[in-house]
């Protein structure tokens, strides 16, 4: 790895947004390939941050900073990618939101941010989303995943309702449905017929990668 790409990796790992933007601009000025800057510089830093967080070596705020640094750098590089027709293929498309009746948003937003920073095209619907809207948005977005968060035991049934509506509309096989939130579990996911449960942002990426065959 060249020195500047290693600096890109380290800047993201430290969650240094300003330095990441500076390095993205510097790498472009040095005529480095923009796709290589992302895939060989910034992405390895974010993956290392995810690994460290998973092992207890980083705190959650540090992981969030790493994701934000990655997004800021990518925003600098995306126009150059478009100019050269090098936009990297998305790892998958995700529709994510918090189910109707539940206004909790922080955990879901973090999952959306980390998925996006790891190369997934992500449409974040926000909180308090009716079950039918998850499906309508997934259809419009040509999504691979429908991710449904519920932070209250009283709203968990809404996750099951999304799957029931998918079955009613004969669309269940079209989407991988993931659930998450404090009251959820792998057993709950299995009971309602979801494809998986993720307890945090890093495991959501790992689960999505696994379901996409990576």
PyMOL commands that set and color helices and strands:
alter all, ss='L'
color gray80, all
select helices_A, chain A and resi 3-13+17-29+34-54+60-83+106-117+131-141+157-168+172-174+186-192+201-211
alter helices_A, ss='H'
color red, helices_A
select strands_A, chain A and resi 92-98+120-124+145-149+176-180+196-197
alter strands_A, ss='S'
color yellow, strands_A
deselect
rebuild
show_as cartoon
